[in-house]
Amino acid sequence: MRAAVVAGAAVDLEVVAALLELPVEVAAARAERALAARLLVEDEAGTGYKLANDLVREVLYQTSPRPTRVTRHRRLAGMLADRPEAAAGHAAAAGDWAAAATAWMAAAANAAGSYANRDAERLLDRAGDPALEAGASLDRGRVLVALGGYQAAFADQERALALAVEHGLEELEAAALEQLGWTAYYHRDSAAASELRPQVQELAERAVAARRAGPTARLLAARMRHAEGDLAGARAAFDTVLGEPDPATQTAGQAYLGLLLEHGDRFAEARAVLDRRIDACRAAGLFRPMLTSCFAATLACANLGDLRGALDRLALLERMLAEVEDRFYHARAATAGSWLRRELGDLGQARALADQAVDLLGPATIGTHPGLHAQLALAETALVAGDDAEAAALLERAGGQLGRPFGYRWRVELRHAELASRLDPPAAEGLLQLARAYGSTKYQALALARLGRRPQAAELAGACGSDDLLAQVAPPAQVRAATERSAAGLPAALRPSFLENGYLARAVPRKDS
């Protein structure tokens, strides 16, 4: 029945059988069962079947996974090439606007050749249909986003939205709104992001409210709430997506949920979710969610104190990025690598990776989430190396950028305040208040330790299951045990440097002290 509703209201058994690669007799037997269940009825001529009513078709069509529907429409467009008007309808339903226009023009030529000029005019109108133009603009916008051409993508998507609104094309209107929202979200790290920022939340909410909004619109809203620091609101929005029947939407939703769990200091849960998503995203062709899963899994492992796991996942991320020109993700990988090298005691490589991240992003991105994290990586490397003057200068420069809005600013605020409290321990009171406001267990623990309240800090670190955090905030015996657990998980070649020069190891009290 799901195949039949894609094929059309009239059920051509031979077409449906070919679509499902079934013998016609098997398809006929199934159609008879559907007839008995009153899902099909005989047509007026008594020579075929048709769907019992529009509600049956709508329910079966809308609850079929979109990738399955698109694949079937594409196959039908090819199978019906000798019936160009029918082929055009299926090509359009699959989003293949160029093929649809070509097929309608072929159908018009056939009609004109038969002197059916009114039909030819109607079909030529379809070939120049606003829906085709809007769909082509959306397709071009998707390609431009993948290439990083966000402003050009915006122009195409706004054109598609205008056409959809003008001609009452509700499904295309919902798609255009959603694409505009995603483009603005991805554009948040670029130089012109601040100009677009006021539109982003509005676009996301309009996309969700659109009459034909799909589940990926709710996914966009969840990501926007996450970026603004509303973790509870983001989780509620993600939960509405995770029950969707479309496997690709569920897979992307789980990947982004994993990042939310990591940012919510639920590191072990995040690692478990993200590790399952990496391969699932690769299989589904979801490139951005795949990168997000791998990057966030690196962070989750590092926060747990599983440095070997973090190194393995970072190496995987770097392999994924080897053939990709995405400077923002290359910079994120370099920043994560700088953190791991500081933990392992290789300050020279940590500094080189932080410099690489800053160079990749350039001066235009200084006041953005990845740009500021790259600067803070430099500041932390200077702190660990004992160069308080350089660290203070870098923190002052970064702090001057925190007054403007940008995505994930709350993450940068927390890290900036934590680094500042290392230079000025009484500033940890401000960090504690900020961490409580954002609901961050990790940064509350770091603030409490800096204020001399280590038992309370250790209790919070234990709740996170984080040996990395315990090694920074706990009383001496717990610090030693947590550091030794992290060391035990490392390859033998990396343990000496970690135990002698690593950032965590410096806090380990000597056994004879």
Secondary structure in CASP SS format (residue, H / E / C, confidence):
PFRMAT SS
TARGET T0000
AUTHOR 0000-0000-0000
METHOD secondary structure of the structure
MODEL  1
M C 1.00
R H 1.00
A H 1.00
A H 1.00
V H 1.00
V H 1.00
A H 1.00
G C 1.00
A C 1.00
A E 1.00
V E 1.00
D C 1.00
L H 1.00
E H 1.00
V H 1.00
V H 1.00
A H 1.00
A H 1.00
L H 1.00
L H 1.00
E C 1.00
L C 1.00
P C 1.00
V H 1.00
E H 1.00
V H 1.00
A H 1.00
A H 1.00
A H 1.00
R H 1.00
A H 1.00
E H 1.00
R H 1.00
A H 1.00
L H 1.00
A H 1.00
A C 1.00
R C 1.00
L C 1.00
L E 1.00
V E 1.00
E E 1.00
D C 1.00
E C 1.00
A C 1.00
G C 1.00
T C 1.00
G C 1.00
Y E 1.00
K E 1.00
L E 1.00
A C 1.00
N C 1.00
D H 1.00
L H 1.00
V H 1.00
R H 1.00
E H 1.00
V H 1.00
L H 1.00
Y H 1.00
Q H 1.00
T C 1.00
S C 1.00
P C 1.00
R H 1.00
P H 1.00
T H 1.00
R H 1.00
V H 1.00
T H 1.00
R H 1.00
H H 1.00
R H 1.00
R H 1.00
L H 1.00
A H 1.00
G H 1.00
M H 1.00
L C 1.00
A C 1.00
D C 1.00
R C 1.00
P H 1.00
E H 1.00
A H 1.00
A H 1.00
A H 1.00
G H 1.00
H H 1.00
A H 1.00
A H 1.00
A H 1.00
A C 1.00
G C 1.00
D C 1.00
W H 1.00
A H 1.00
A H 1.00
A H 1.00
A H 1.00
T H 1.00
A H 1.00
W H 1.00
M H 1.00
A H 1.00
A H 1.00
A H 1.00
A H 1.00
N H 1.00
A H 1.00
A H 1.00
G H 1.00
S C 1.00
Y C 1.00
A C 1.00
N H 1.00
R H 1.00
D H 1.00
A H 1.00
E H 1.00
R H 1.00
L H 1.00
L H 1.00
D H 1.00
R H 1.00
A H 1.00
G C 1.00
D C 1.00
P H 1.00
A H 1.00
L H 1.00
E H 1.00
A H 1.00
G H 1.00
A H 1.00
S H 1.00
L H 1.00
D H 1.00
R H 1.00
G H 1.00
R H 1.00
V H 1.00
L H 1.00
V H 1.00
A H 1.00
L C 1.00
G C 1.00
G C 1.00
Y H 1.00
Q H 1.00
A H 1.00
A H 1.00
F H 1.00
A H 1.00
D H 1.00
Q H 1.00
E H 1.00
R H 1.00
A H 1.00
L H 1.00
A H 1.00
L H 1.00
A H 1.00
V H 1.00
E H 1.00
H C 1.00
G C 1.00
L C 1.00
E H 1.00
E H 1.00
L H 1.00
E H 1.00
A H 1.00
A H 1.00
A H 1.00
L H 1.00
E H 1.00
Q H 1.00
L H 1.00
G H 1.00
W H 1.00
T H 1.00
A H 1.00
Y H 1.00
Y H 1.00
H H 1.00
R H 1.00
D H 1.00
S C 1.00
A C 1.00
A C 1.00
A H 1.00
S H 1.00
E H 1.00
L H 1.00
R H 1.00
P H 1.00
Q H 1.00
V H 1.00
Q H 1.00
E H 1.00
L H 1.00
A H 1.00
E H 1.00
R H 1.00
A H 1.00
V H 1.00
A H 1.00
A C 1.00
R C 1.00
R C 1.00
A C 1.00
G C 1.00
P H 1.00
T H 1.00
A H 1.00
R H 1.00
L H 1.00
L H 1.00
A H 1.00
A H 1.00
R H 1.00
M H 1.00
R H 1.00
H H 1.00
A H 1.00
E C 1.00
G C 1.00
D C 1.00
L H 1.00
A H 1.00
G H 1.00
A H 1.00
R H 1.00
A H 1.00
A H 1.00
F H 1.00
D H 1.00
T H 1.00
V H 1.00
L H 1.00
G C 1.00
E C 1.00
P C 1.00
D C 1.00
P H 1.00
A H 1.00
T H 1.00
Q H 1.00
T H 1.00
A H 1.00
G H 1.00
Q H 1.00
A H 1.00
Y H 1.00
L H 1.00
G H 1.00
L H 1.00
L H 1.00
L H 1.00
E H 1.00
H H 1.00
G C 1.00
D C 1.00
R C 1.00
F H 1.00
A H 1.00
E H 1.00
A H 1.00
R H 1.00
A H 1.00
V H 1.00
L H 1.00
D H 1.00
R H 1.00
R H 1.00
I H 1.00
D H 1.00
A H 1.00
C H 1.00
R H 1.00
A H 1.00
A H 1.00
G C 1.00
L C 1.00
F H 1.00
R H 1.00
P H 1.00
M H 1.00
L H 1.00
T H 1.00
S H 1.00
C H 1.00
F H 1.00
A H 1.00
A H 1.00
T H 1.00
L H 1.00
A H 1.00
C H 1.00
A H 1.00
N H 1.00
L H 1.00
G C 1.00
D C 1.00
L H 1.00
R H 1.00
G H 1.00
A H 1.00
L H 1.00
D H 1.00
R H 1.00
L H 1.00
A H 1.00
L H 1.00
L H 1.00
E H 1.00
R H 1.00
M H 1.00
L H 1.00
A C 1.00
E C 1.00
V C 1.00
E C 1.00
D C 1.00
R H 1.00
F H 1.00
Y H 1.00
H H 1.00
A H 1.00
R H 1.00
A H 1.00
A H 1.00
T H 1.00
A H 1.00
G H 1.00
S H 1.00
W H 1.00
L H 1.00
R H 1.00
R H 1.00
E H 1.00
L H 1.00
G C 1.00
D C 1.00
L H 1.00
G H 1.00
Q H 1.00
A H 1.00
R H 1.00
A H 1.00
L H 1.00
A H 1.00
D H 1.00
Q H 1.00
A H 1.00
V H 1.00
D H 1.00
L H 1.00
L H 1.00
G C 1.00
P H 1.00
A H 1.00
T H 1.00
I C 1.00
G C 1.00
T C 1.00
H H 1.00
P H 1.00
G H 1.00
L H 1.00
H H 1.00
A H 1.00
Q H 1.00
L H 1.00
A H 1.00
L H 1.00
A H 1.00
E H 1.00
T H 1.00
A H 1.00
L H 1.00
V H 1.00
A H 1.00
G C 1.00
D C 1.00
D H 1.00
A H 1.00
E H 1.00
A H 1.00
A H 1.00
A H 1.00
L H 1.00
L H 1.00
E H 1.00
R H 1.00
A H 1.00
G H 1.00
G C 1.00
Q C 1.00
L C 1.00
G C 1.00
R C 1.00
P C 1.00
F C 1.00
G C 1.00
Y C 1.00
R H 1.00
W H 1.00
R H 1.00
V H 1.00
E H 1.00
L H 1.00
R H 1.00
H H 1.00
A H 1.00
E H 1.00
L H 1.00
A H 1.00
S H 1.00
R H 1.00
L H 1.00
D C 1.00
P H 1.00
P H 1.00
A H 1.00
A H 1.00
E H 1.00
G H 1.00
L H 1.00
L H 1.00
Q H 1.00
L H 1.00
A H 1.00
R H 1.00
A H 1.00
Y H 1.00
G C 1.00
S C 1.00
T H 1.00
K H 1.00
Y H 1.00
Q H 1.00
A H 1.00
L H 1.00
A H 1.00
L H 1.00
A H 1.00
R H 1.00
L C 1.00
G C 1.00
R C 1.00
R H 1.00
P H 1.00
Q H 1.00
A H 1.00
A H 1.00
E H 1.00
L H 1.00
A H 1.00
G H 1.00
A H 1.00
C H 1.00
G C 1.00
S C 1.00
D H 1.00
D H 1.00
L H 1.00
L H 1.00
A H 1.00
Q H 1.00
V H 1.00
A C 1.00
P C 1.00
P H 1.00
A H 1.00
Q H 1.00
V H 1.00
R H 1.00
A H 1.00
A H 1.00
T H 1.00
E H 1.00
R H 1.00
S H 1.00
A H 1.00
A H 1.00
G C 1.00
L C 1.00
P C 1.00
A H 1.00
A H 1.00
L H 1.00
R H 1.00
P H 1.00
S H 1.00
F H 1.00
L H 1.00
E H 1.00
N H 1.00
G C 1.00
Y C 1.00
L C 1.00
A H 1.00
R H 1.00
A H 1.00
V C 1.00
P C 1.00
R C 1.00
K C 1.00
D C 1.00
S C 1.00
END
